[in-house]
Amino acid sequence: MTPTRAIRPALMLIIVLGSLVAGAIVARAADVRLDEAQLTLEKAEGLLLASQSGFPPGHVDHKFQQHVARAIELIHRASAQIEQAKNVVDSAIADEPGDDARP
């Protein structure tokens, strides 16, 4: 066996292990960004709820309340989608060999 043939399996092993590590790093980075997106949605909902005071009662207030309620509903739907995305990332990380304990 020539020296270059002996290096090939080792090189392939290094490439495979490197790609697994890179995939785990990307998954964890995505998880952090999803957490940030979730926090941003919570902040947006709080701001919408806070904006509901200060309008005189009547037609304008009713239409305003409808739009705010719709925006909050959309925030809840987006939040549910983010949770599903986080579950996908978490299950992918849990499936990694040798990574039983995730903080």
Residue, then its C-alpha position, 0 to 999 in steps of 0.5 A: m500500500t502506498p503512503t497516499r492510499a493510507i492517507r485517504p481513509a484518514l482524510m475521509l474520516i476527518i471530512v466526515l467528522g468535520s461535517l458532523v461537527a459543523g452540522a451540530i454547530v449550525a443546528r445550535a446557532a439556529d436554535v439560538r436564533l429561534d429563541e431570539a425570534q420567540l422573545t421578539l414575538e413576545k415583546a411585540e405582543g406586549l407592545l400591542l397589548a400596551s397600545q390598547s389603552g388611550f383611545p376614546p370609546g367608539h367606532v375608531d376604538h372598535k376597529f383598532q381593537q379588531h386589528v390589534a386582536r388580529a395581530i396578536e392572533l398572528i403572533h401566536r400562530a408564528s410563535a407556534q411555528i417557531e416552537q415546531a422549528k425548535n422541536v425539529v432542531d432539538s430532535a436532530i441534536a438529540d439524534e447525534p451520537g454521543d450527545d445525550a445531555r443537552p443544556 
